[in-house]
């Protein structure tokens, strides 16, 4: 850091803050473990109110002005599973920059294969275990204690730091960050920078993600007696022709493209296509009946890179499907859109990235690697709905641990990320004109 020492012999503000983070090590771990012990499983969206309240209490103790925001009007906000977000506003003492630290507190279901209780928040051998340990309850703990450390160091920030804990990131974030953006609680007017402590680890800053296009293809056939299939038209066979064309024609084209965005893992720097589901004919449980399948639906997940426009990606699919349909008279195929998420990218040279890079150098002794995510996360809502372009993901944990059995997070990484966030905040929001210097 610059200004390592403000006066000869006196510790700098940065040193004071780092000391406070180190002193809070056990508290940070305990808070992350407490969060893990609340099973905020999504779907369906359990225990959100309880978890929001735990975060809210901590934000209140850190001196933030706490508000609970329910996703009124959205269908997923129900009496059984209320969507409750929590936002803590930092007061700030002047007209400085405002930064927003946001973490989602929903977790995916634990699934099988655990050797520990996924909701016990167990700490052993320097790691915190449990569903959400990496993705991303440790990140929330890091954000909260980064700000708490500046408070404990007695530093009045020139600008302000807001912290939110939000729901439903794992299912698109519509009742979470998107709701806060749509209602103006997060907007470019009140937010200069945003950091989402998703689990990229202490040495990587994530500057964006690829785009997503989900769509269905429906093959429309005609039913007939199964003993005389020539009298009908089998929709599953028509879908087979589509799948074959995707494999032999589309996939090689996608494999030849590559983004300049530093997506990790490297193989994901190419666009991709996954078949999520195929459904056709009689269902598995039905009593057998000899019928020609008259309908087959397949759901696809196309990930596109910023170098491809969404319109081009969509048109490419439509043209290929039309070609396959045209190869056989009587073959009828339709394409139905499900969802699109456009790629996002933090502006090159963003002061936010530079501040985090300096903070990483100070704490870790090395430059962070800039990466991008193969999948999406809430940065899309900050960028597209709120217009907050200077947004990155930086936080403890490992992507590889996310959604896995025995998910865990290294305590050292958690503390290191808390330090980096604290120094980053200190630089971006800036100390107020101090009475002592
Ligand atoms: Zn996450």
Boltz pocket constraint, residues with backbone or C-beta under 6 A from the ligand:
constraints:
  - pocket:
      binder: B
      contacts: [[A, 104], [A, 135], [A, 136], [A, 169], [A, 198], [A, 199], [A, 377]]
      max_distance: 6.0
